[in-house]
Amino acid sequence: MTPQPPPPSGSRPHFTSMPDLALRDLGGAVVWTNDDLFAEVQNLIKTGPAEYRPATFGHKGQVYDGWETRRRRVDGVDQAIIRLGAPGVIYGVVVDTSWFKGNYPPEISVEATAVEGVVSAQELVDDAAWTTIVEKTPVDGDTRNPFKVDAKDRFTHVRLTMHPDGGIARFRVHGRGVPNPHFFRYGHFDLAALENGGLITACSNMFYSSPNNLLMPGRARHMGEGWETSRRRDSGNDWVQVRLAGQGRVSLVELDTSYFIGNAPGAATVRGRDGEDGDWFDVLPRTELQPDTRHRFVIDLDRPMTEARMDIFPDGGMARFKLYGLLTEESQAGLIEQWERGEA
């Protein structure tokens, strides 16, 4: 079966189907802000949508599920610096002002920077060279405001600025992970992981949750942290396609149905191909799966691949999809050369 493109997403900008590189669940963190008196800045990178409960007042006023600063009485701006959980190329951002109706910022701007190693918040404030990726732009209140980004560089941190103050519920940074390839030489790693450069390229169905969840780090903590399709009423099956970190040889496949008890797939296959025009070949033949179980399969296959496709039969949910292996020498050398040229 030839993979088909994912279903249309209506008017939603295409970049929002890409992983959110700033998510706390991916390792993102807000490392600095100049003000979050009314509502904590760490709320910006929570996974779920912002919630609102009316008439929930604390000592500082209405409790908001977002970032809210005090009213400015002097010139200036309010800012937050976010360390990306997966450094990479940013394709777009979403400034979500949900529930902020009379207290959202009139305008915002976004900058990004790339730093080596682990640096302090003060070093980022004082010494980092920031590149503007979203110019100072008006935003609407109680709205998800999307902004496409044209920069092609790899970034490690972003700085969100409110002009001059106000509240933002969530900040999404959508893009593609680009890790330092020098780390790949130290043993087997997950070739499909978002943090290693893996990327979902096509999917048959994402009714209940995003297939990006399959490639998140660690174990899922509940069903909502996996990928789940709607119930099929035909003779077909659901599938997902992944571009790997680079050309590599897979030696272990992990299919994790944890927390999917009455809705786990009955079986699955995994196939691979080397290049977009290559022929698909079997990595894992059709194999029965158990509910709420972490399945691991050792693969005896000395064949390189750049893409993988998992088919589930007929539908259901999967918590994680991992493909452990090594990059080929040619791929590793090419990625390192690209890295040293400063290309992302």
Residue frames as qw, qx, qy, qz and C-alpha x, y, z in Angstrom:
[[0.000, 0.889, 0.458, 0.000, 0.00, 0.00, 0.00],
 [0.412, 0.396, -0.016, 0.820, 1.35, 3.42, -0.97],
 [0.221, -0.486, -0.494, 0.687, 1.22, 5.97, 1.86],
 [0.110, 0.760, 0.446, 0.460, -1.21, 8.82, 1.28],
 [0.127, 0.372, -0.255, 0.883, -0.89, 12.40, 2.56],
 [0.035, -0.296, -0.741, 0.601, -2.61, 13.29, 5.83],
 [0.089, 0.737, 0.656, 0.137, -6.21, 14.51, 5.68],
 [0.159, 0.593, 0.064, 0.787, -6.71, 18.24, 5.10],
 [0.344, -0.322, -0.594, 0.652, -6.70, 20.36, 8.24],
 [0.027, 0.877, 0.478, -0.033, -9.20, 22.99, 7.11],
 [0.189, 0.925, -0.039, 0.327, -8.04, 26.55, 7.65],
 [0.695, -0.674, 0.152, 0.201, -5.48, 25.61, 10.29],
 [0.231, 0.832, -0.492, -0.114, -1.95, 26.73, 9.32],
 [0.888, 0.215, -0.406, 0.025, 0.14, 23.79, 8.21],
 [0.310, 0.489, -0.640, 0.505, 2.97, 24.47, 10.67],
 [0.526, -0.413, 0.407, -0.622, 0.72, 23.81, 13.67],
 [0.974, -0.008, -0.130, -0.185, 0.66, 20.10, 12.79],
 [0.598, 0.428, -0.543, 0.405, 4.39, 20.00, 13.59],
 [0.652, -0.414, -0.530, 0.350, 5.64, 19.28, 17.12],
 [0.207, -0.943, 0.012, -0.259, 5.75, 22.02, 19.73],
 [0.674, 0.320, -0.444, 0.497, 9.46, 22.31, 20.54],
 [0.055, -0.509, 0.383, -0.768, 8.82, 24.37, 23.67],
 [0.766, -0.427, -0.318, -0.361, 6.54, 21.93, 25.51],
 [0.420, -0.627, 0.560, -0.342, 7.39, 21.19, 29.12],
 [0.939, -0.045, 0.311, -0.138, 6.76, 17.50, 28.37],
 [0.816, 0.513, -0.096, 0.248, 9.54, 17.64, 25.76],
 [0.710, -0.215, -0.174, 0.648, 11.92, 19.28, 28.22],
 [0.164, 0.655, 0.121, 0.728, 11.14, 22.93, 27.59],
 [0.445, -0.562, -0.473, 0.513, 11.39, 25.46, 30.40],
 [0.062, 0.929, 0.086, 0.356, 10.79, 29.14, 30.99],
 [0.732, -0.066, -0.306, 0.605, 14.18, 30.21, 32.33],
 [0.238, -0.191, -0.196, 0.932, 13.60, 33.95, 32.85],
 [0.016, 0.764, 0.516, 0.388, 10.95, 36.64, 33.02],
 [0.163, 0.271, -0.254, 0.914, 10.97, 40.21, 34.23],
 [0.402, -0.073, 0.356, -0.840, 7.43, 39.94, 35.65],
 [0.428, -0.224, -0.804, -0.347, 4.73, 37.37, 36.37],
 [0.161, -0.148, 0.543, -0.811, 2.99, 38.95, 39.31],
 [0.675, 0.023, 0.127, -0.727, -0.59, 37.93, 38.46],
 [0.965, 0.116, 0.134, -0.192, -0.08, 34.51, 36.78],
 [0.613, -0.494, 0.539, 0.299, 2.97, 32.26, 36.63],
 [0.333, 0.666, -0.465, -0.479, 5.01, 32.36, 33.44],
 [0.194, -0.218, 0.949, 0.118, 5.59, 28.57, 33.41],
 [0.583, 0.420, 0.582, -0.380, 1.93, 28.18, 32.40],
 [0.383, 0.658, -0.324, -0.562, 2.93, 29.28, 28.88],
 [0.335, 0.416, -0.807, -0.254, 4.36, 25.87, 27.97],
 [0.571, -0.004, 0.723, -0.389, 1.80, 23.54, 29.56],
 [0.158, 0.031, 0.893, 0.419, 0.62, 20.78, 27.24],
 [0.116, 0.589, 0.800, 0.013, -3.15, 21.17, 27.46],
 [0.049, 0.642, 0.301, 0.704, -5.31, 24.15, 26.46],
 [0.012, 0.173, -0.440, 0.881, -5.80, 26.93, 28.97],
 [0.286, -0.545, -0.788, -0.023, -8.72, 26.54, 31.37],
 [0.083, -0.338, 0.132, -0.928, -10.84, 29.17, 33.06],
 [0.335, -0.512, -0.776, 0.155, -12.93, 29.01, 36.19],
 [0.066, -0.687, -0.125, -0.712, -14.90, 32.20, 36.87],
 [0.502, -0.739, 0.078, -0.443, -14.86, 33.87, 40.27],
 [0.896, -0.219, -0.197, 0.332, -11.73, 32.05, 41.46],
 [0.081, 0.907, -0.184, 0.370, -9.97, 34.88, 43.22],
 [0.772, -0.169, -0.342, 0.509, -6.69, 34.70, 45.08],
 [0.381, -0.676, -0.170, 0.608, -4.78, 37.37, 46.96],
 [0.206, -0.313, 0.361, 0.854, -3.65, 38.93, 43.65],
 [0.490, 0.344, -0.121, -0.792, -7.03, 38.74, 41.88],
 [0.904, 0.255, 0.036, -0.341, -8.66, 36.36, 39.38],
 [0.584, -0.365, 0.687, 0.231, -6.62, 33.17, 38.95],
 [0.645, 0.632, -0.220, -0.370, -5.55, 32.73, 35.31],
 [0.873, -0.060, 0.428, 0.226, -4.11, 29.65, 33.61],
 [0.606, 0.694, 0.076, 0.382, -1.48, 31.60, 31.72],
 [0.537, -0.099, -0.150, 0.824, 1.19, 34.28, 32.10],
 [0.024, -0.889, -0.335, -0.311, -0.01, 37.69, 33.32],
 [0.468, 0.081, -0.260, 0.841, 2.04, 40.69, 34.33],
 [0.109, -0.657, -0.446, 0.598, 1.14, 43.76, 36.37],
 [0.339, 0.884, 0.291, 0.135, -0.08, 46.95, 34.69],
 [0.608, 0.087, -0.009, 0.789, 2.89, 49.00, 33.55],
 [0.106, -0.937, -0.255, 0.212, 3.12, 52.56, 34.87],
 [0.166, -0.739, 0.415, 0.505, 6.46, 53.31, 33.17],
 [0.636, 0.589, -0.372, -0.332, 7.72, 52.75, 29.63],
 [0.196, -0.420, 0.886, 0.014, 9.01, 49.29, 28.80],
 [0.738, 0.092, -0.509, -0.434, 7.95, 45.77, 27.89],
 [0.720, -0.357, 0.535, -0.261, 7.43, 42.42, 29.60],
 [0.540, 0.501, -0.645, -0.202, 9.41, 39.41, 28.43],
 [0.853, -0.284, 0.418, -0.135, 9.91, 35.69, 28.94],
 [0.275, 0.576, -0.739, -0.214, 12.76, 33.49, 27.73],
 [0.933, -0.036, 0.228, -0.275, 11.96, 29.86, 26.94],
 [0.144, -0.468, 0.841, 0.229, 14.56, 27.11, 26.51],
 [0.757, 0.204, -0.362, -0.504, 13.33, 24.75, 23.81],
 [0.828, -0.261, 0.471, -0.155, 12.93, 21.14, 24.88],
 [0.787, 0.181, 0.452, 0.379, 14.18, 20.14, 21.44],
 [0.056, -0.647, 0.254, 0.717, 16.39, 22.76, 19.75],
 [0.525, 0.301, 0.720, 0.339, 15.61, 23.05, 16.07],
 [0.055, 0.145, 0.410, 0.899, 14.22, 24.94, 13.11],
 [0.218, 0.450, 0.579, -0.644, 11.10, 26.99, 13.91],
 [0.135, 0.327, 0.718, 0.600, 8.35, 26.99, 11.27],
 [0.260, -0.591, -0.298, -0.703, 5.81, 29.03, 13.19],
 [0.112, -0.056, -0.705, 0.698, 4.56, 30.14, 16.60],
 [0.321, -0.628, -0.582, -0.405, 1.14, 30.54, 18.18],
 [0.026, 0.120, -0.465, 0.877, 0.47, 33.24, 20.76],
 [0.363, -0.477, -0.768, -0.228, -2.67, 32.00, 22.49],
 [0.082, -0.232, 0.321, -0.915, -4.55, 34.65, 24.48],
 [0.481, -0.411, -0.724, -0.276, -7.47, 32.37, 25.45],
 [0.468, -0.671, -0.547, 0.179, -9.57, 33.83, 28.31],
 [0.319, -0.391, -0.084, 0.859, -7.60, 37.08, 28.31],
 [0.236, 0.718, 0.596, 0.271, -10.23, 39.55, 27.06],
 [0.036, -0.982, -0.091, -0.160, -9.57, 42.91, 28.68],
 [0.478, -0.788, 0.363, 0.135, -6.00, 42.24, 29.72],
 [0.873, 0.193, 0.271, 0.356, -4.21, 40.80, 26.68],
 [0.358, -0.467, 0.234, 0.774, -1.19, 42.62, 25.18],
 [0.484, 0.747, 0.058, -0.452, -1.96, 44.93, 22.25],
 [0.625, 0.662, -0.409, -0.066, 1.19, 43.74, 20.44],
 [0.848, -0.388, 0.331, 0.147, 3.83, 41.01, 20.70],
 [0.482, 0.709, -0.506, -0.093, 7.18, 40.15, 19.12],
 [0.953, -0.228, 0.192, 0.056, 9.30, 37.01, 19.17],
 [0.237, 0.781, -0.577, -0.025, 13.07, 36.57, 18.96],
 [0.994, -0.102, 0.005, 0.038, 15.28, 33.48, 18.97],
 [0.017, 0.809, -0.587, 0.022, 18.90, 32.60, 19.65],
 [0.954, 0.071, -0.282, 0.070, 21.25, 29.62, 19.51],
 [0.220, -0.787, 0.534, -0.219, 23.76, 29.03, 22.28],
 [0.680, 0.234, -0.690, 0.080, 26.16, 26.18, 22.88],
 [0.353, 0.010, -0.781, 0.515, 26.08, 24.16, 26.08],
 [0.363, -0.714, -0.596, 0.052, 24.16, 25.07, 29.21],
 [0.215, 0.337, -0.133, 0.907, 24.09, 28.78, 30.04],
 [0.083, -0.407, -0.646, 0.641, 22.51, 30.74, 32.85],
 [0.158, 0.824, 0.543, 0.040, 19.45, 32.92, 32.48],
 [0.169, -0.874, 0.033, 0.455, 21.54, 36.00, 33.15],
 [0.368, -0.280, 0.611, 0.642, 23.94, 35.11, 30.33],
 [0.283, 0.513, 0.730, 0.351, 20.98, 34.87, 27.97],
 [0.013, -0.927, -0.342, 0.152, 19.72, 38.28, 29.08],
 [0.257, -0.828, 0.212, 0.451, 23.12, 40.00, 28.95],
 [0.255, -0.510, 0.657, 0.494, 25.07, 38.29, 26.17],
 [0.564, 0.297, 0.755, 0.151, 22.87, 36.33, 23.75],
 [0.069, 0.221, -0.424, -0.875, 22.54, 37.53, 20.14],
 [0.454, 0.419, 0.695, -0.368, 18.82, 37.56, 19.37],
 [0.021, 0.040, 0.661, 0.749, 17.25, 37.23, 15.91],
 [0.490, 0.234, 0.282, -0.791, 13.75, 38.59, 15.34],
 [0.099, 0.101, 0.940, 0.310, 11.47, 35.85, 13.95],
 [0.008, -0.736, -0.657, -0.165, 8.14, 37.67, 14.48],
 [0.167, 0.328, -0.040, 0.929, 8.16, 41.44, 14.16],
 [0.127, 0.224, 0.537, -0.804, 6.17, 43.61, 16.58],
 [0.244, -0.222, -0.726, -0.604, 2.61, 42.70, 15.59],
 [0.528, -0.215, 0.220, -0.792, -0.92, 43.28, 16.97],
 [0.173, -0.094, -0.980, 0.012, -2.75, 40.31, 18.51],
 [0.537, -0.417, -0.299, -0.670, -6.39, 39.69, 19.38],
 [0.344, -0.322, 0.673, -0.570, -7.69, 38.77, 22.79],
 [0.720, 0.042, 0.587, -0.369, -9.17, 35.37, 23.65],
 [0.768, 0.592, -0.121, -0.211, -7.70, 34.03, 20.37],
 [0.804, -0.195, 0.394, 0.402, -5.04, 31.67, 19.09],
 [0.290, 0.901, -0.166, -0.276, -2.84, 34.02, 17.05],
 [0.889, 0.017, 0.310, 0.336, -0.63, 32.09, 14.57],
 [0.134, 0.899, -0.304, -0.286, 2.53, 33.51, 12.98],
 [0.931, 0.300, 0.020, 0.205, 4.50, 31.76, 10.26],
 [0.387, -0.781, 0.369, 0.321, 8.28, 31.93, 10.65],
 [0.753, 0.642, -0.142, -0.020, 10.63, 31.97, 7.65],
 [0.132, -0.763, 0.631, -0.052, 13.96, 31.58, 9.47],
 [0.919, 0.186, -0.337, -0.083, 15.83, 28.35, 8.65],
 [0.200, 0.550, -0.682, 0.439, 18.47, 28.47, 11.39],
 [0.653, -0.307, -0.676, 0.147, 18.63, 26.15, 14.40],
 [0.203, -0.640, 0.223, -0.706, 17.61, 27.85, 17.65],
 [0.432, -0.085, -0.819, 0.369, 17.87, 26.78, 21.29],
 [0.091, -0.467, -0.569, 0.670, 15.89, 29.57, 23.01],
 [0.059, 0.619, 0.475, 0.623, 13.07, 31.99, 22.18],
 [0.118, -0.240, -0.416, 0.869, 12.14, 35.30, 23.77],
 [0.038, -0.672, -0.672, -0.309, 8.48, 36.36, 23.83],
 [0.146, -0.079, -0.218, 0.962, 7.80, 40.07, 24.35],
 [0.006, 0.759, 0.651, 0.004, 4.51, 41.72, 25.28],
 [0.202, 0.156, 0.053, 0.965, 4.18, 45.37, 24.27],
 [0.057, 0.671, -0.558, 0.485, 3.77, 46.71, 26.91],
 [0.233, -0.186, 0.825, -0.480, 2.13, 44.20, 29.31],
 [0.730, 0.017, -0.155, -0.665, -0.84, 41.87, 29.77],
 [0.670, -0.192, 0.682, -0.222, -1.64, 38.19, 29.65],
 [0.554, 0.372, -0.639, -0.383, -0.93, 35.23, 27.34],
 [0.890, -0.224, 0.212, -0.337, -2.32, 31.77, 28.03],
 [0.881, -0.066, 0.399, 0.244, -0.06, 29.52, 25.95],
 [0.195, 0.798, -0.434, -0.369, 2.94, 29.95, 23.66],
 [0.917, 0.126, 0.373, 0.068, 3.53, 27.26, 21.02],
 [0.028, 0.733, -0.548, -0.402, 6.78, 26.96, 19.03],
 [0.910, 0.250, 0.310, -0.114, 6.23, 24.56, 16.15],
 [0.281, 0.773, -0.529, -0.209, 9.14, 23.13, 14.21],
 [0.935, 0.192, -0.294, 0.047, 11.60, 20.31, 13.56],
 [0.679, -0.676, 0.247, 0.145, 14.14, 19.09, 16.09],
 [0.659, 0.634, -0.327, 0.239, 17.81, 19.42, 15.05],
 [0.764, -0.624, 0.102, 0.132, 20.14, 17.81, 17.63],
 [0.026, -0.790, 0.593, 0.152, 23.92, 18.02, 17.76],
 [0.923, 0.240, -0.258, -0.156, 24.96, 15.00, 15.62],
 [0.252, 0.553, -0.723, 0.329, 28.23, 14.60, 17.52],
 [0.537, -0.281, 0.597, -0.525, 26.19, 12.92, 20.28],
 [0.897, 0.194, -0.075, -0.391, 25.03, 10.18, 17.90],
 [0.564, 0.498, -0.654, 0.073, 28.39, 8.41, 17.90],
 [0.151, -0.420, 0.744, -0.497, 28.09, 7.12, 21.48],
 [0.200, 0.072, 0.960, -0.184, 25.81, 4.14, 20.97],
 [0.034, -0.458, -0.810, -0.364, 22.31, 3.12, 19.98],
 [0.140, 0.248, 0.319, -0.904, 19.62, 5.79, 20.21],
 [0.431, 0.568, 0.665, -0.222, 16.02, 6.29, 19.14],
 [0.283, 0.042, 0.514, 0.809, 16.18, 7.21, 15.46],
 [0.062, -0.616, -0.650, -0.441, 12.51, 8.26, 15.47],
 [0.320, -0.633, -0.483, 0.514, 12.50, 10.54, 18.55],
 [0.158, 0.946, 0.223, 0.172, 11.49, 14.18, 18.09],
 [0.372, -0.879, 0.225, 0.195, 14.46, 15.33, 20.15],
 [0.601, -0.282, 0.584, 0.468, 16.80, 13.43, 17.79],
 [0.118, 0.371, -0.455, -0.801, 15.32, 14.90, 14.63],
 [0.140, 0.299, 0.928, 0.171, 12.54, 12.41, 13.93],
 [0.287, 0.226, 0.014, -0.931, 9.43, 13.87, 12.31],
 [0.502, 0.426, 0.733, -0.169, 5.92, 12.67, 11.47],
 [0.020, -0.221, 0.492, 0.842, 5.47, 13.17, 7.71],
 [0.503, -0.113, -0.510, -0.688, 2.04, 11.59, 7.10],
 [0.194, 0.043, 0.843, -0.500, -0.80, 10.02, 9.04],
 [0.145, -0.340, -0.818, -0.440, -4.11, 8.39, 8.16],
 [0.440, -0.705, -0.443, -0.338, -6.09, 9.67, 11.14],
 [0.318, 0.094, -0.524, 0.785, -5.51, 11.88, 14.19],
 [0.354, -0.635, -0.471, -0.499, -9.05, 12.30, 15.45],
 [0.652, -0.701, -0.286, 0.036, -8.41, 12.02, 19.19],
 [0.480, -0.786, 0.220, 0.321, -4.76, 13.01, 19.52],
 [0.358, 0.830, -0.382, -0.193, -1.68, 13.98, 17.57],
 [0.963, 0.146, -0.142, 0.178, 0.72, 11.37, 16.15],
 [0.251, 0.722, -0.433, 0.477, 3.56, 13.62, 17.37],
 [0.656, -0.572, 0.335, -0.361, 2.90, 12.12, 20.79],
 [0.994, 0.074, -0.058, 0.056, 4.31, 8.81, 19.52],
 [0.696, 0.430, -0.229, 0.527, 7.80, 10.33, 19.30],
 [0.296, -0.849, 0.183, -0.399, 7.88, 12.13, 22.64],
 [0.275, 0.437, -0.775, 0.363, 10.55, 11.19, 25.20],
 [0.240, -0.172, 0.764, -0.574, 10.01, 8.73, 28.03],
 [0.030, -0.319, -0.946, -0.045, 6.85, 6.78, 28.82],
 [0.308, -0.485, -0.341, -0.744, 3.31, 8.07, 28.45],
 [0.057, -0.069, 0.696, -0.712, 1.60, 8.83, 31.77],
 [0.499, 0.375, 0.598, -0.503, -1.97, 8.37, 30.51],
 [0.580, 0.450, 0.645, 0.210, -3.95, 7.68, 27.34],
 [0.240, 0.947, 0.165, -0.138, -4.03, 11.33, 26.35],
 [0.203, -0.778, 0.475, 0.358, -0.26, 11.33, 25.85],
 [0.510, -0.034, 0.782, 0.357, -0.44, 8.86, 22.96],
 [0.262, 0.185, -0.488, -0.812, -1.86, 8.75, 19.42],
 [0.379, 0.284, 0.841, -0.262, -5.46, 7.57, 19.01],
 [0.119, -0.044, -0.606, -0.786, -7.57, 7.28, 15.86],
 [0.646, 0.035, 0.144, -0.749, -11.34, 7.27, 15.42],
 [0.639, 0.029, 0.761, -0.107, -13.12, 3.92, 15.02],
 [0.145, 0.253, -0.683, -0.670, -12.94, 2.59, 11.48],
 [0.679, 0.283, 0.495, -0.462, -16.13, 1.36, 9.84],
 [0.701, 0.591, -0.283, -0.281, -14.51, 0.07, 6.64],
 [0.989, 0.015, -0.019, 0.145, -12.01, -2.60, 5.61],
 [0.463, 0.703, -0.309, 0.443, -8.92, -0.36, 5.82],
 [0.730, -0.443, -0.303, 0.424, -6.43, 0.33, 8.59],
 [0.084, -0.995, 0.058, -0.011, -4.67, 3.32, 10.14],
 [0.830, 0.115, -0.031, 0.544, -1.00, 4.18, 9.78],
 [0.164, -0.962, 0.096, 0.196, 1.66, 6.77, 10.48],
 [0.794, 0.430, -0.046, 0.426, 4.89, 7.61, 8.64],
 [0.479, -0.831, 0.097, 0.266, 8.09, 8.93, 10.23],
 [0.571, 0.706, -0.292, 0.300, 11.23, 10.51, 8.80],
 [0.836, -0.378, -0.197, 0.346, 14.18, 9.32, 10.89],
 [0.347, -0.840, 0.142, 0.392, 17.05, 11.37, 12.30],
 [0.180, 0.672, -0.598, -0.400, 19.12, 10.20, 9.33],
 [0.805, 0.234, -0.501, -0.213, 19.94, 7.07, 7.39],
 [0.306, -0.497, 0.726, -0.363, 20.32, 4.31, 9.95],
 [0.523, 0.008, -0.841, -0.139, 19.99, 0.63, 10.76],
 [0.632, -0.437, 0.147, -0.623, 17.26, -0.31, 13.21],
 [0.346, 0.199, -0.900, 0.174, 18.00, -3.08, 15.70],
 [0.063, -0.318, -0.838, 0.438, 15.09, -2.78, 18.14],
 [0.251, -0.420, -0.412, -0.769, 11.44, -1.75, 17.64],
 [0.020, -0.222, -0.739, 0.635, 9.26, -0.63, 20.54],
 [0.325, -0.413, -0.497, -0.690, 5.47, -0.49, 20.20],
 [0.084, -0.089, -0.706, 0.697, 3.94, 0.70, 23.45],
 [0.323, -0.502, -0.589, -0.545, 0.17, 0.43, 23.99],
 [0.255, -0.204, -0.662, 0.674, 0.33, 1.56, 27.63],
 [0.215, 0.308, 0.394, -0.839, -3.02, 2.90, 28.94],
 [0.563, 0.174, -0.397, -0.704, -4.84, 1.77, 25.80],
 [0.361, -0.092, 0.875, -0.309, -6.93, -1.04, 27.27],
 [0.572, 0.451, 0.654, -0.205, -10.16, -1.32, 25.29],
 [0.491, 0.847, 0.056, -0.195, -8.87, 0.56, 22.29],
 [0.345, -0.566, 0.634, 0.398, -5.40, -0.86, 21.56],
 [0.576, 0.454, -0.494, -0.467, -4.74, -2.07, 17.99],
 [0.968, -0.079, 0.176, -0.158, -5.11, -5.80, 17.42],
 [0.848, 0.016, 0.258, 0.462, -1.88, -5.99, 15.43],
 [0.072, 0.924, -0.177, -0.332, 0.80, -3.86, 13.79],
 [0.845, 0.265, 0.143, 0.441, 3.48, -3.93, 11.10],
 [0.182, -0.849, 0.198, 0.454, 6.56, -1.76, 10.65],
 [0.785, 0.446, 0.239, 0.357, 8.18, -1.11, 7.29],
 [0.315, -0.712, 0.179, 0.602, 11.12, 1.00, 6.17],
 [0.697, 0.636, 0.200, 0.265, 12.57, 2.53, 3.06],
 [0.546, -0.376, 0.140, 0.736, 15.82, 4.23, 2.11],
 [0.054, -0.109, 0.325, 0.938, 14.96, 7.55, 0.52],
 [0.484, 0.336, 0.292, -0.753, 11.61, 8.97, -0.52],
 [0.667, 0.406, -0.376, -0.499, 11.70, 7.02, -3.79],
 [0.033, 0.317, -0.945, 0.069, 12.89, 3.75, -2.26],
 [0.639, -0.208, -0.642, -0.370, 10.83, 0.58, -2.05],
 [0.594, -0.516, 0.327, -0.523, 9.18, -0.30, 1.23],
 [0.582, 0.161, -0.793, 0.078, 10.50, -3.41, 2.97],
 [0.740, -0.561, -0.329, -0.173, 9.46, -5.29, 6.11],
 [0.068, 0.562, -0.601, 0.565, 11.07, -4.39, 9.41],
 [0.300, -0.029, 0.819, -0.488, 8.52, -6.07, 11.68],
 [0.227, -0.214, -0.817, -0.485, 5.98, -8.45, 10.10],
 [0.546, -0.472, -0.202, -0.662, 2.36, -8.32, 11.16],
 [0.336, 0.048, -0.804, 0.488, 2.43, -9.02, 14.88],
 [0.453, -0.678, -0.536, -0.217, -0.40, -9.31, 17.38],
 [0.101, 0.419, -0.382, 0.818, -0.40, -6.73, 20.15],
 [0.395, -0.483, -0.737, 0.259, -1.66, -6.79, 23.73],
 [0.160, -0.885, -0.206, -0.385, -3.46, -3.91, 25.44],
 [0.430, -0.868, 0.180, -0.171, -1.64, -1.72, 27.96],
 [0.906, -0.202, 0.224, 0.298, 1.72, -3.33, 27.16],
 [0.054, 0.839, -0.442, -0.312, 5.20, -2.20, 26.17],
 [0.947, 0.227, 0.209, 0.088, 6.24, -4.50, 23.29],
 [0.069, -0.799, 0.514, 0.303, 9.92, -4.72, 22.31],
 [0.934, 0.303, 0.190, 0.027, 11.24, -6.64, 19.30],
 [0.398, -0.560, 0.531, 0.496, 14.89, -7.29, 18.42],
 [0.694, 0.678, 0.029, -0.242, 15.36, -6.85, 14.66],
 [0.631, -0.271, 0.563, 0.461, 17.91, -8.83, 12.64],
 [0.546, 0.761, 0.330, 0.120, 18.00, -6.59, 9.58],
 [0.479, -0.414, 0.230, 0.740, 21.20, -5.17, 8.11],
 [0.311, 0.557, 0.535, 0.555, 19.47, -2.72, 5.79],
 [0.146, -0.171, -0.198, 0.954, 19.61, 1.08, 6.04],
 [0.008, 0.711, 0.667, 0.224, 16.47, 3.20, 6.12],
 [0.121, 0.141, -0.098, 0.978, 15.57, 6.88, 6.28],
 [0.521, -0.187, -0.023, -0.833, 11.81, 6.51, 6.79],
 [0.012, 0.084, 0.974, -0.211, 9.54, 4.17, 8.70],
 [0.531, -0.201, -0.271, -0.777, 5.86, 3.39, 8.47],
 [0.129, 0.031, 0.904, -0.406, 3.79, 1.77, 11.21],
 [0.508, -0.215, -0.504, -0.664, 0.43, 0.25, 10.26],
 [0.274, -0.047, 0.778, -0.563, -2.04, -0.65, 13.00],
 [0.368, -0.143, -0.776, -0.493, -4.92, -3.06, 12.42],
 [0.357, 0.650, 0.483, 0.466, -7.53, -1.89, 12.15],
 [0.038, -0.792, -0.007, -0.610, -7.40, 1.23, 14.33],
 [0.725, -0.560, -0.350, 0.194, -6.87, 2.30, 17.94],
 [0.156, -0.958, 0.191, -0.144, -4.24, 3.93, 20.07],
 [0.838, 0.110, -0.252, 0.472, -0.49, 3.71, 20.61],
 [0.436, -0.863, -0.065, 0.245, 1.45, 5.46, 23.35],
 [0.168, -0.778, 0.476, 0.374, 4.98, 5.40, 21.89],
 [0.894, 0.431, 0.063, 0.101, 6.77, 4.25, 18.72],
 [0.277, -0.821, 0.458, 0.200, 10.54, 3.92, 19.08],
 [0.896, 0.418, -0.085, 0.123, 13.18, 2.66, 16.65],
 [0.492, -0.762, 0.370, 0.202, 16.56, 2.10, 18.28],
 [0.877, 0.335, 0.147, 0.312, 19.64, 1.80, 16.11],
 [0.464, -0.508, 0.221, 0.691, 22.69, 3.55, 14.71],
 [0.426, 0.821, -0.095, -0.368, 23.24, 6.01, 11.91],
 [0.882, 0.320, 0.089, 0.333, 25.26, 4.77, 8.97],
 [0.566, -0.359, 0.084, 0.737, 28.79, 6.15, 8.82],
 [0.253, 0.341, 0.422, 0.801, 27.91, 8.15, 5.70],
 [0.244, -0.788, -0.449, -0.342, 24.84, 9.69, 7.31],
 [0.579, -0.703, -0.186, 0.368, 26.66, 10.56, 10.52],
 [0.507, -0.146, 0.213, 0.823, 29.52, 12.18, 8.61],
 [0.105, 0.514, 0.474, 0.707, 27.07, 14.13, 6.46],
 [0.373, -0.832, -0.393, -0.121, 25.10, 15.43, 9.45],
 [0.595, -0.572, -0.047, 0.562, 28.30, 16.47, 11.24],
 [0.399, 0.097, 0.332, 0.849, 29.55, 18.28, 8.13],
 [0.094, -0.688, -0.485, -0.531, 26.21, 20.04, 7.78],
 [0.523, -0.774, -0.307, 0.183, 26.31, 20.98, 11.47],
 [0.571, -0.397, 0.079, 0.714, 29.81, 22.42, 11.22],
 [0.226, 0.310, 0.408, 0.828, 28.77, 24.51, 8.20],
 [0.133, 0.203, 0.385, -0.891, 25.99, 25.93, 10.36],
 [0.442, -0.058, -0.528, -0.723, 23.20, 24.47, 8.25],
 [0.444, -0.009, 0.699, -0.561, 20.03, 23.20, 9.93]]
